[in-house]
Amino acid sequence: MKPEERTAAARALLDSPLFDRLMDELETSAINGCINAKFTDQEMRAAFAAEARAIRKFRGKLKFLTEQAKAEGTNAPA
């Protein structure tokens, strides 16, 4: 996949209301799981926290791809 195609795909995902809502729901679920895990279940709490961090990191990488393209002046069509 060419860099322009990756940028266009990232932009399409970020512009999709369904994708945004899905990521919000997944992140909220992971955070709630972390908060509501049993006090003694550190493994479960850590797993939910890692899931929330992974979702945020994924979103961040998509945003970085689109911002990088804007900074380089290679705005691919969406």
The first five atom37 places (N, CA, C, CB, O) and aatype in JSON, in Angstrom:
{
  "aatype": [12, 11, 14, 6, 6, 1, 16, 0, 0, 0, 1, 0, 10, 10, 3, 15, 14, 10, 13, 3, 1, 10, 12, 3, 6, 10, 6, 16, 15, 0, 9, 2, 7, 4, 9, 2, 0, 11, 13, 16, 3, 5, 6, 12, 1, 0, 0, 13, 0, 0, 6, 0, 1, 0, 9, 1, 11, 13, 1, 7, 11, 10, 11, 13, 10, 16, 6, 5, 0, 11, 0, 6, 7, 16, 2, 0, 14, 0],
  "atom_mask": [
    [1, 1, 1, 1, 1],
    [1, 1, 1, 1, 1],
    [1, 1, 1, 1, 1],
    [1, 1, 1, 1, 1],
    [1, 1, 1, 1, 1],
    [1, 1, 1, 1, 1],
    [1, 1, 1, 1, 1],
    [1, 1, 1, 1, 1],
    [1, 1, 1, 1, 1],
    [1, 1, 1, 1, 1],
    [1, 1, 1, 1, 1],
    [1, 1, 1, 1, 1],
    [1, 1, 1, 1, 1],
    [1, 1, 1, 1, 1],
    [1, 1, 1, 1, 1],
    [1, 1, 1, 1, 1],
    [1, 1, 1, 1, 1],
    [1, 1, 1, 1, 1],
    [1, 1, 1, 1, 1],
    [1, 1, 1, 1, 1],
    [1, 1, 1, 1, 1],
    [1, 1, 1, 1, 1],
    [1, 1, 1, 1, 1],
    [1, 1, 1, 1, 1],
    [1, 1, 1, 1, 1],
    [1, 1, 1, 1, 1],
    [1, 1, 1, 1, 1],
    [1, 1, 1, 1, 1],
    [1, 1, 1, 1, 1],
    [1, 1, 1, 1, 1],
    [1, 1, 1, 1, 1],
    [1, 1, 1, 1, 1],
    [1, 1, 1, 0, 1],
    [1, 1, 1, 1, 1],
    [1, 1, 1, 1, 1],
    [1, 1, 1, 1, 1],
    [1, 1, 1, 1, 1],
    [1, 1, 1, 1, 1],
    [1, 1, 1, 1, 1],
    [1, 1, 1, 1, 1],
    [1, 1, 1, 1, 1],
    [1, 1, 1, 1, 1],
    [1, 1, 1, 1, 1],
    [1, 1, 1, 1, 1],
    [1, 1, 1, 1, 1],
    [1, 1, 1, 1, 1],
    [1, 1, 1, 1, 1],
    [1, 1, 1, 1, 1],
    [1, 1, 1, 1, 1],
    [1, 1, 1, 1, 1],
    [1, 1, 1, 1, 1],
    [1, 1, 1, 1, 1],
    [1, 1, 1, 1, 1],
    [1, 1, 1, 1, 1],
    [1, 1, 1, 1, 1],
    [1, 1, 1, 1, 1],
    [1, 1, 1, 1, 1],
    [1, 1, 1, 1, 1],
    [1, 1, 1, 1, 1],
    [1, 1, 1, 0, 1],
    [1, 1, 1, 1, 1],
    [1, 1, 1, 1, 1],
    [1, 1, 1, 1, 1],
    [1, 1, 1, 1, 1],
    [1, 1, 1, 1, 1],
    [1, 1, 1, 1, 1],
    [1, 1, 1, 1, 1],
    [1, 1, 1, 1, 1],
    [1, 1, 1, 1, 1],
    [1, 1, 1, 1, 1],
    [1, 1, 1, 1, 1],
    [1, 1, 1, 1, 1],
    [1, 1, 1, 0, 1],
    [1, 1, 1, 1, 1],
    [1, 1, 1, 1, 1],
    [1, 1, 1, 1, 1],
    [1, 1, 1, 1, 1],
    [1, 1, 1, 1, 1]
  ],
  "atom_positions": [
    [[0.85, -1.17, 0.0], [0.0, 0.0, 0.0], [0.9, 1.24, 0.0], [-0.97, -0.01, 1.22], [1.84, 1.35, 0.79]],
    [[0.61, 2.15, -0.87], [1.39, 3.38, -0.99], [1.06, 4.31, 0.19], [1.1, 4.08, -2.33], [-0.01, 4.23, 0.78]],
    [[2.0, 5.19, 0.52], [1.74, 6.12, 1.63], [0.49, 6.97, 1.42], [2.94, 7.03, 1.82], [-0.24, 7.25, 2.38]],
    [[0.24, 7.37, 0.18], [-0.96, 8.16, -0.1], [-2.23, 7.36, 0.16], [-0.93, 8.65, -1.55], [-3.22, 7.9, 0.65]],
    [[-2.18, 6.08, -0.17], [-3.34, 5.21, 0.07], [-3.56, 5.0, 1.57], [-3.15, 3.85, -0.64], [-4.7, 4.98, 2.04]],
    [[-2.47, 4.85, 2.3], [-2.58, 4.71, 3.75], [-3.19, 5.96, 4.38], [-1.21, 4.42, 4.38], [-4.05, 5.88, 5.26]],
    [[-2.73, 7.11, 3.92], [-3.25, 8.37, 4.44], [-4.73, 8.51, 4.13], [-2.47, 9.56, 3.85], [-5.51, 8.91, 5.0]],
    [[-5.11, 8.19, 2.91], [-6.52, 8.28, 2.52], [-7.37, 7.32, 3.34], [-6.69, 7.99, 1.01], [-8.48, 7.67, 3.75]],
    [[-6.89, 6.12, 3.58], [-7.62, 5.14, 4.37], [-7.76, 5.6, 5.82], [-6.93, 3.76, 4.31], [-8.82, 5.47, 6.42]],
    [[-6.68, 6.15, 6.37], [-6.72, 6.66, 7.75], [-7.72, 7.8, 7.85], [-5.32, 7.14, 8.2], [-8.5, 7.87, 8.81]],
    [[-7.7, 8.71, 6.87], [-8.63, 9.83, 6.88], [-10.07, 9.34, 6.77], [-8.32, 10.8, 5.75], [-10.96, 9.86, 7.44]],
    [[-10.3, 8.34, 5.93], [-11.66, 7.81, 5.76], [-12.17, 7.2, 7.07], [-11.68, 6.75, 4.64], [-13.33, 7.38, 7.43]],
    [[-11.3, 6.49, 7.77], [-11.7, 5.92, 9.06], [-12.02, 7.02, 10.07], [-10.59, 5.0, 9.62], [-13.05, 6.97, 10.74]],
    [[-11.15, 8.0, 10.16], [-11.36, 9.08, 11.13], [-12.6, 9.91, 10.81], [-10.14, 9.98, 11.18], [-13.22, 10.46, 11.72]],
    [[-12.95, 10.01, 9.55], [-14.12, 10.79, 9.15], [-15.43, 10.02, 9.28], [-13.96, 11.26, 7.72], [-16.51, 10.6, 9.15]],
    [[-15.34, 8.73, 9.54], [-16.53, 7.9, 9.65], [-17.17, 8.02, 11.04], [-16.18, 6.44, 9.35], [-16.52, 7.72, 12.04]],
    [[-18.42, 8.46, 11.11], [-19.09, 8.54, 12.41], [-19.23, 7.17, 13.07], [-20.47, 9.17, 12.25], [-19.17, 7.07, 14.29]],
    [[-19.41, 6.13, 12.27], [-19.52, 4.78, 12.81], [-18.22, 4.36, 13.48], [-19.9, 3.79, 11.71], [-18.24, 3.81, 14.58]],
    [[-17.11, 4.61, 12.83], [-15.8, 4.26, 13.4], [-15.58, 5.02, 14.7], [-14.67, 4.56, 12.4], [-15.14, 4.44, 15.7]],
    [[-15.88, 6.31, 14.69], [-15.7, 7.13, 15.88], [-16.55, 6.61, 17.04], [-16.06, 8.59, 15.59], [-16.07, 6.5, 18.17]],
    [[-17.79, 6.3, 16.75], [-18.69, 5.79, 17.8], [-18.24, 4.42, 18.31], [-20.14, 5.69, 17.27], [-18.27, 4.16, 19.51]],
    [[-17.81, 3.57, 17.41], [-17.33, 2.24, 17.79], [-16.11, 2.34, 18.69], [-17.0, 1.42, 16.55], [-16.03, 1.66, 19.71]],
    [[-15.16, 3.19, 18.32], [-13.95, 3.37, 19.14], [-14.3, 3.96, 20.51], [-12.94, 4.27, 18.41], [-13.73, 3.56, 21.52]],
    [[-15.25, 4.91, 20.53], [-15.7, 5.48, 21.8], [-16.3, 4.4, 22.7], [-16.72, 6.59, 21.56], [-16.0, 4.34, 23.9]],
    [[-17.14, 3.56, 22.12], [-17.78, 2.5, 22.91], [-16.77, 1.48, 23.41], [-18.85, 1.8, 22.07], [-16.86, 1.03, 24.55]],
    [[-15.82, 1.1, 22.56], [-14.8, 0.16, 22.99], [-13.93, 0.73, 24.11], [-13.92, -0.24, 21.81], [-13.62, 0.04, 25.08]],
    [[-13.56, 1.98, 23.96], [-12.73, 2.63, 24.99], [-13.5, 2.76, 26.3], [-12.26, 4.01, 24.51], [-12.97, 2.47, 27.37]],
    [[-14.75, 3.19, 26.22], [-15.58, 3.33, 27.42], [-15.76, 1.99, 28.12], [-16.94, 3.92, 27.06], [-15.7, 1.91, 29.34]],
    [[-15.98, 0.95, 27.35], [-16.13, -0.38, 27.91], [-14.86, -0.83, 28.63], [-16.5, -1.39, 26.81], [-14.93, -1.4, 29.72]],
    [[-13.71, -0.58, 28.02], [-12.44, -0.96, 28.64], [-12.19, -0.18, 29.92], [-11.28, -0.74, 27.65], [-11.75, -0.74, 30.92]],
    [[-12.49, 1.12, 29.89], [-12.3, 1.94, 31.09], [-13.24, 1.49, 32.21], [-12.53, 3.43, 30.77], [-12.83, 1.38, 33.36]],
    [[-14.5, 1.24, 31.86], [-15.44, 0.75, 32.86], [-15.02, -0.6, 33.42], [-16.84, 0.65, 32.26], [-15.16, -0.85, 34.62]],
    [[-14.5, -1.47, 32.56], [-14.01, -2.76, 33.03], [-12.86, -2.6, 34.0], [0.0, 0.0, 0.0], [-12.77, -3.33, 34.99]],
    [[-12.0, -1.66, 33.73], [-10.86, -1.39, 34.61], [-11.35, -0.86, 35.95], [-9.9, -0.38, 33.96], [-10.89, -1.31, 37.01]],
    [[-12.27, 0.08, 35.91], [-12.78, 0.68, 37.15], [-13.57, -0.32, 37.97], [-13.65, 1.89, 36.82], [-13.48, -0.33, 39.19]],
    [[-14.35, -1.17, 37.31], [-15.24, -2.08, 38.01], [-14.64, -3.45, 38.3], [-16.49, -2.25, 37.23], [-15.31, -4.32, 38.86]],
    [[-13.4, -3.66, 37.93], [-12.76, -4.95, 38.23], [-12.65, -5.09, 39.74], [-11.36, -5.06, 37.56], [-12.54, -4.11, 40.47]],
    [[-12.69, -6.33, 40.19], [-12.55, -6.57, 41.63], [-11.24, -5.98, 42.12], [-12.62, -8.09, 41.95], [-10.23, -5.99, 41.42]],
    [[-11.28, -5.47, 43.31], [-10.11, -4.82, 43.9], [-8.89, -5.74, 43.91], [-10.42, -4.36, 45.3], [-7.76, -5.28, 43.76]],
    [[-9.13, -7.02, 44.09], [-8.03, -7.98, 44.19], [-7.6, -8.55, 42.84], [-8.43, -9.11, 45.09], [-6.6, -9.27, 42.76]],
    [[-8.33, -8.25, 41.78], [-8.03, -8.81, 40.46], [-7.17, -7.84, 39.65], [-9.34, -9.13, 39.7], [-7.66, -7.17, 38.75]],
    [[-5.9, -7.78, 39.99], [-4.99, -6.85, 39.33], [-4.75, -7.22, 37.87], [-3.66, -6.81, 40.07], [-4.53, -6.33, 37.04]],
    [[-4.79, -8.5, 37.54], [-4.58, -8.92, 36.14], [-5.7, -8.42, 35.24], [-4.48, -10.45, 36.06], [-5.46, -7.95, 34.13]],
    [[-6.93, -8.53, 35.73], [-8.08, -8.07, 34.94], [-8.01, -6.55, 34.77], [-9.41, -8.48, 35.61], [-8.24, -6.04, 33.68]],
    [[-7.7, -5.85, 35.84], [-7.59, -4.4, 35.78], [-6.51, -3.98, 34.78], [-7.28, -3.82, 37.18], [-6.71, -3.06, 33.98]],
    [[-5.38, -4.66, 34.83], [-4.27, -4.36, 33.91], [-4.67, -4.65, 32.46], [-3.03, -5.17, 34.28], [-4.3, -3.91, 31.56]],
    [[-5.41, -5.73, 32.25], [-5.83, -6.09, 30.88], [-6.77, -5.03, 30.31], [-6.52, -7.47, 30.88], [-6.63, -4.62, 29.15]],
    [[-7.73, -4.58, 31.1], [-8.65, -3.54, 30.63], [-7.92, -2.22, 30.4], [-9.78, -3.33, 31.64], [-8.21, -1.52, 29.43]],
    [[-6.98, -1.89, 31.26], [-6.2, -0.65, 31.09], [-5.37, -0.73, 29.81], [-5.28, -0.41, 32.32], [-5.27, 0.25, 29.07]],
    [[-4.78, -1.89, 29.55], [-3.99, -2.07, 28.33], [-4.87, -1.94, 27.09], [-3.29, -3.44, 28.33], [-4.45, -1.39, 26.08]],
    [[-6.09, -2.44, 27.17], [-7.02, -2.34, 26.05], [-7.36, -0.87, 25.77], [-8.3, -3.15, 26.33], [-7.39, -0.44, 24.61]],
    [[-7.63, -0.11, 26.81], [-7.94, 1.31, 26.64], [-6.74, 2.06, 26.05], [-8.36, 1.95, 27.99], [-6.91, 2.91, 25.17]],
    [[-5.55, 1.73, 26.52], [-4.34, 2.38, 25.97], [-4.14, 2.01, 24.51], [-3.1, 1.97, 26.79], [-3.74, 2.86, 23.71]],
    [[-4.42, 0.77, 24.15], [-4.26, 0.33, 22.76], [-5.23, 1.06, 21.83], [-4.48, -1.2, 22.65], [-4.87, 1.44, 20.72]],
    [[-6.45, 1.26, 22.29], [-7.44, 1.97, 21.48], [-7.0, 3.41, 21.28], [-8.84, 1.93, 22.16], [-7.08, 3.94, 20.17]],
    [[-6.53, 4.04, 22.34], [-6.05, 5.43, 22.23], [-4.83, 5.53, 21.33], [-5.72, 5.99, 23.62], [-4.69, 6.48, 20.56]],
    [[-3.94, 4.55, 21.43], [-2.74, 4.56, 20.6], [-3.11, 4.38, 19.13], [-1.78, 3.45, 21.05], [-2.54, 5.04, 18.26]],
    [[-4.06, 3.51, 18.84], [-4.51, 3.29, 17.47], [-5.09, 4.56, 16.88], [-5.54, 2.16, 17.43], [-4.76, 4.94, 15.76]],
    [[-5.96, 5.23, 17.64], [-6.53, 6.5, 17.18], [-5.43, 7.53, 16.95], [-7.55, 7.03, 18.2], [-5.45, 8.27, 15.96]],
    [[-4.48, 7.57, 17.86], [-3.38, 8.51, 17.73], [-2.55, 8.27, 16.48], [0.0, 0.0, 0.0], [-2.13, 9.22, 15.82]],
    [[-2.31, 7.01, 16.16], [-1.54, 6.69, 14.96], [-2.29, 7.1, 13.7], [-1.23, 5.18, 14.92], [-1.68, 7.61, 12.76]],
    [[-3.59, 6.9, 13.68], [-4.38, 7.33, 12.53], [-4.32, 8.85, 12.37], [-5.84, 6.87, 12.67], [-4.14, 9.36, 11.27]],
    [[-4.47, 9.56, 13.47], [-4.39, 11.02, 13.42], [-3.01, 11.47, 12.98], [-4.73, 11.63, 14.79], [-2.87, 12.42, 12.2]],
    [[-1.97, 10.79, 13.47], [-0.61, 11.13, 13.08], [-0.4, 10.97, 11.58], [0.4, 10.27, 13.84], [0.22, 11.82, 10.94]],
    [[-0.93, 9.89, 11.01], [-0.8, 9.67, 9.57], [-1.41, 10.81, 8.77], [-1.47, 8.36, 9.17], [-0.81, 11.29, 7.8]],
    [[-2.58, 11.26, 9.17], [-3.23, 12.33, 8.42], [-2.54, 13.66, 8.65], [-4.7, 12.43, 8.82], [-2.41, 14.45, 7.71]],
    [[-2.09, 13.93, 9.86], [-1.4, 15.19, 10.15], [-0.03, 15.23, 9.47], [-1.23, 15.38, 11.66], [0.41, 16.29, 9.0]],
    [[0.63, 14.09, 9.42], [1.93, 14.02, 8.76], [1.79, 14.34, 7.28], [2.57, 12.62, 8.94], [2.61, 15.06, 6.71]],
    [[0.75, 13.83, 6.66], [0.52, 14.09, 5.24], [0.24, 15.58, 5.02], [-0.66, 13.25, 4.72], [0.7, 16.16, 4.03]],
    [[-0.51, 16.2, 5.92], [-0.79, 17.63, 5.79], [0.5, 18.43, 5.93], [-1.82, 18.08, 6.85], [0.72, 19.39, 5.19]],
    [[1.33, 18.04, 6.88], [2.59, 18.76, 7.11], [3.54, 18.64, 5.92], [3.27, 18.24, 8.39], [4.29, 19.57, 5.6]],
    [[3.51, 17.49, 5.28], [4.39, 17.24, 4.13], [3.8, 17.78, 2.83], [4.67, 15.75, 3.98], [4.47, 17.82, 1.8]],
    [[2.54, 18.19, 2.88], [1.89, 18.72, 1.69], [1.49, 17.64, 0.7], [0.0, 0.0, 0.0], [1.37, 17.9, -0.49]],
    [[1.28, 16.43, 1.2], [0.88, 15.32, 0.32], [-0.54, 14.9, 0.66], [1.85, 14.11, 0.46], [-0.81, 13.72, 0.87]],
    [[-1.44, 15.84, 0.72], [-2.81, 15.54, 1.06], [-3.42, 14.61, 0.02], [-3.63, 16.82, 1.18], [-3.71, 15.02, -1.11]],
    [[-3.62, 13.38, 0.41], [-4.24, 12.42, -0.5], [-5.75, 12.65, -0.49], [-3.91, 10.96, -0.08], [-6.31, 13.02, 0.54]],
    [[-6.4, 12.45, -1.6], [-7.85, 12.61, -1.62], [-8.53, 11.55, -0.77], [-8.39, 12.55, -3.06], [-8.12, 10.39, -0.76]],
    [[-9.55, 11.96, -0.07], [-10.26, 11.02, 0.81], [-11.36, 10.31, 0.07], [-10.83, 11.74, 2.01], [-12.06, 9.49, 0.66]]
  ]
}
